[in-house]
Amino acid sequence: MTGETTVRTAVRIHGRSTQRKALRALLEALPHHGGHLLVAGEPGLGRTTLLRWAARSFRAGPVLHLGPGPDGGAHVTVEQLLDTLRAASAAAPVLVCADDAHLWDAPARTALGRAVRRLSTADRVGLLLSVASDRAVAPEFARLPVVHLDPLAPSGAAALLDDATDGVAAPAVREQLLAEAEGNPALLVALARRLSPAELRGHRPLPRPLADAAVLAEVAGGAPSDPSAHARDLLLTVAAAGQTEDGTDVDAGLVHDALRRLRPEPVPGPRAEPVPGPRAEPVPGPREEPVPEHLVLAGDRLRFRSPLVRRTVHATATPERRRAVHRALAEVLETGGHRLTGLLHRSWSLGGPEPAPTSADRPAAVADRLAAVAADGAVPAPHRLRATAYARAAELTADGARRAERYTAAAEQALLAGRPDRARPLLAAARDSAAPAAVRGRAEWVRGVTELRDGPVGDAHQSLLLAASLLAADAPADAAAAALAAADAAWAAGDLSACLATLAPGPPHRTENPAAGSDGPADARSAAAHSAAVVHDHRVGMRALLEGRLDRAGAPLGQVVERGRTEGRPETLLRSAAAALLLGDVDAARRGGARALAAARQLGSDTLVPQALEYLAYAELRAGRHPQARTHAEEGLRTALRTGQRNTAAHHRAVLALAASIEEEPDVVARHVTAALDTARRHGLAQAATLAQWAAARADLGRGRPFDAADRLGLLVLPGPGRGHFAVWRLAVPCFVEAAVLAERHEDAREVLTDFADWAAFGADPQAAAQLARCHALLAPAEHADALYRRALDRHDEAGGDFERARTALLYGKWLRRRRRPREARGRLGTALAGFERCGAGVWAAQARGELRALGAAPQGTGTGAPARLGLLTPQQLRIARHVAEGATNREVALALGVSTRTVDYHLRKVFAALGVRSRLELARTVGEAEQAREVRGAGEARRAGSYEKTGAQH
């Protein structure tokens, strides 16, 4: 082993906060005791960079880099190594870095492993080892604590790419590079460096394939080499089979049978027991060979430990051997009845100088069969696989128009699979081909829908308008659907004039769909293209609504809602839910959203799931059911991020911010507001931005900061260029009026009430009439306010919704208390408190409790005992109190509840204040007394219940 002194240079790292935190903990502890960590990750993920960062960050003592000797052997004994490290650490702690320890020979690894085991914490030696996770960890390092490196998140990869290219990459090129690198930082940088300035800026086409064999081998450190021909074929066969599985594990039986066809002689198997698979005959029991170290065998599935190595194995194989492997896989799959995957492997086996053995194996014939099977809805296949099949069919198609059509169909399927990053390059390939107007229109339609979900909505609007014009002659139903989608884009952007112009009456609609016979499957189109009647009714009703003509909007939108009761397609159900929200029928919107969600899940349409959850979340918000809205939005956010729908994710974040704004979680509100506004501002999402800003203001109002709330909301609701989204700002008016009155901005409050009165009369918001009466009560003189508050409460009884009714009761109770009517005030405030507690509005419940205390009345259910005092806590505070009482640290509580430590700190201070305790010990005692009292009370109730039952039986 050799050592050298570290030369510290600046190291810039993206997206490794968790790993750096683990390494920093080791470095900070070294002045007191030693420790060791193993950094593991596939090639290219930045193990070396992380070790360099640790070496640069360590200032408490010397840093030593260990490596094998020049010929790969160990040149020191374990004792010599220990003596050297202990001597060095006698004066100061020592950090030892051993990079790529998996490349050391066995004696060197053994010596290092024994040294690690014999070092004690008192030696003040910190050891950082890095190993590649594309193979099994050596036994010498298997027991070390591990820090895993995963692929970079999209945000981290994007920041790295901007650093590497100085931000000059064209947006389309940038997205292709990010998709091709799959979060591998070294591969991302290598791909960017491969491109010329013209290619990087989008002035010239990118090379194909973007990640070729040379680049992959450079990043992976070369293709795996194995002296066994069988092992090499096994690796290549697993890699080739993974082409249809998106790189995941593959059936070991399929691989074994393909190897048997590839090598007629007996093939050694990876295990003794046969595995079920698509083969038609049992597997013989030949001699066993170990599974190569780059593979993992789990049950009857085989997979590569590293996706990068899998790609490298496939790319660096000779073309002849690669085609032979795909041909063997095709024969096995076709024999087993797997038509689509078999045809895909058949298509990849084509090429080379030799002529096709039959006319059916000509590229054009294979392409036609592949596209036909991909379009066959009766063939079970995920959208991702259909996208791959269409794209391969396009590559084999000579005719420009058909090639463009197939690339477009591939993009549709990629979009439905939740991969807009893959859809965009396919659309670019379709655009490069000359094609009729109908084909180009369909491509623009898919492009517009892609941008609507994950891009600037202004660009989406223009693409969809272009699609409508291109489709008008040959596919009028599709043209109408594209126009309606363009209106959706204008709606999201908050552009009322563009929305009205797009919804303007066009030529008479026809119910036939001439494009239905194309390669695309029936479920791969936008919802509107499959139901011309729904499109027409929604378009007419939406325009009438925006023009303020409710009498003309109700009938067509009602028809759309009614179709949601019988239709089973998720697209039509989503339109039904949207129409119900426009009409203010939140129950119908919930039904339509729930049915759309079930239908999307049943069809495997991952891209439609977050949209269905969005409608469900909005419907629950409009009904005042914030906990349910939060549940739907949390799932919707996860799904939207997983399927690459940043715009949809921004809407879900806005809903989460609104839901959290009624609870005592200011940092949660701030986090969601910031994230929603980040996407909303970049992509022009006026609706999501308005909702997020409203959430921030409502949180201010709930926490007793009316001046801040009035300032925020004034920008949204007062006339001017900065007014919020045309269909959303009115929803924030009641909050603004309340904040403005408290901030003594009465004239501003009166200015917006005229518009809000028109909105309430419109009837599209069931809460608006009650809120209007409440706003008038806030601004009315004393002789009129009482009646207005009572009228507001009556209207709330008609509309339902705990939260808004509780807010009116709270304001009424405050007004009564200040008018020295304590008995009436106590009743209203008690009602408000119960309503807030019922819907989880902790921050507003705290206001009600404060008003009750000001009256000298204990809040309902409170007293001097521990159980009563726990009743002062919100549900979140109670959960935190119970965890802390059990001995959990703030960090452990945060991990258990899925919140930040700041949130726990904030709530814990509130808990201490509410319960009057000064330490965790007192808190534990209070919670314990309350739990014991509850058990006693429960036992007493059980005895009484048993007595009643006995008495009833006797009677």
Number of C-alpha atoms within 10 A of each C-alpha: 20 13 15 10 10 14 9 14 10 9 14 11 16 16 16 16 10 12 15 17 11 13 22 14 11 21 26 13 14 24 19 12 17 22 23 23 19 22 26 22 22 23 24 24 21 24 22 19 15 21 23 21 19 22 24 16 15 18 14 14 15 16 24 20 20 20 21 21 16 10 9 15 16 22 17 16 15 19 13 12 16 20 13 11 22 19 13 20 22 12 10 16 27 28 29 21 26 21 23 16 22 19 14 19 15 15 15 22 21 18 20 24 19 15 19 20 13 11 19 14 14 14 23 25 28 27 22 22 24 24 24 23 18 23 19 16 16 15 10 16 22 12 12 16 12 16 17 15 19 15 19 20 14 15 12 17 24 21 14 22 22 14 14 16 15 9 15 16 21 15 13 15 19 20 17 17 26 21 18 17 23 17 22 23 25 19 26 25 20 18 20 23 13 15 15 13 15 13 17 23 18 17 11 12 14 16 11 7 9 16 21 15 18 13 18 26 21 16 22 23 13 16 20 18 10 12 7 11 9 17 19 16 21 22 24 25 27 28 30 26 27 22 21 20 14 13 19 17 21 24 20 25 22 25 29 24 25 27 24 18 17 19 13 8 9 12 21 19 26 21 18 14 11 16 18 14 19 18 18 11 8 12 18 13 14 13 12 12 15 10 16 20 14 17 21 17 17 10 10 17 16 23 23 25 20 20 20 22 27 28 24 27 26 23 23 18 16 10 14 12 16 21 21 20 27 26 24 24 30 26 18 24 24 17 14 15 11 16 18 26 24 23 25 26 25 24 27 20 22 21 14 10 6 7 11 13 8 7 11 11 16 16 21 19 15 22 27 18 18 27 26 19 21 30 22 16 14 9 12 13 15 14 24 22 23 30 28 22 31 33 27 22 28 29 18 21 20 12 13 16 18 22 26 30 27 30 31 34 34 34 35 34 33 26 31 25 24 25 23 28 22 21 25 23 18 25 24 18 18 28 18 12 17 15 18 15 17 23 25 24 27 28 26 27 31 28 25 29 25 27 24 29 23 23 22 22 29 20 18 27 29 16 24 32 25 22 30 28 17 23 26 19 12 16 21 25 29 36 28 29 26 33 28 25 28 32 26 21 29 27 23 26 25 23 16 17 12 17 24 19 12 21 25 12 13 9 8 10 16 14 15 15 16 13 18 15 10 16 21 25 20 15 17 19 20 19 21 24 27 22 19 21 19 24 26 25 18 26 25 19 28 27 21 20 19 18 12 14 14 17 11 16 24 18 14 21 28 20 17 26 29 17 17 29 14 10 15 15 18 28 24 26 31 29 26 30 30 28 29 29 23 22 25 20 22 25 17 22 30 24 20 31 31 20 22 31 25 16 20 23 15 11 14 16 22 22 24 26 24 29 27 28 29 28 30 31 31 26 28 23 20 21 24 20 19 28 18 17 26 23 15 23 29 21 15 26 25 13 22 30 16 16 23 21 25 22 27 26 30 29 29 33 28 31 32 29 33 27 27 28 30 27 26 26 21 20 17 20 26 19 13 23 26 20 16 29 24 14 22 27 13 12 22 22 30 24 22 31 27 26 27 30 26 30 29 25 28 29 29 21 24 23 19 16 16 24 19 19 27 28 15 20 28 24 17 26 28 18 12 9 8 11 16 27 23 18 15 18 20 23 19 22 26 21 21 31 30 23 30 25 20 17 16 14 16 16 12 17 26 16 14 19 18 12 13 22 16 12 18 19 12 19 15 18 21 22 24 26 22 25 27 24 23 29 27 20 24 24 17 13 10 12 8 12 20 16 13 21 25 18 17 26 23 14 21 23 13 12 18 14 20 22 24 21 26 29 23 25 27 26 21 27 28 21 19 19 21 11 11 11 14 18 12 13 25 25 14 24 31 24 19 29 27 18 23 28 20 14 20 23 26 26 23 28 32 22 20 29 20 16 23 25 13 11 16 11 15 19 23 17 11 15 14 8 12 20 20 17 19 23 18 23 21 23 16 16 21 18 14 24 25 17 19 21 19 14 13 15 14 19 14 15 21 19 12 12 13 9 15 15 16 16 17 24 15 15 21 19 13 16 22 16 11 15 19 13 16 12 10 16 13 15 21 19 15 22 23 17 15 19 16 14 15 14 12 12 12 12 12 12 12 12 12 12 12 12 12 12 12 11 10 9 8 7 6
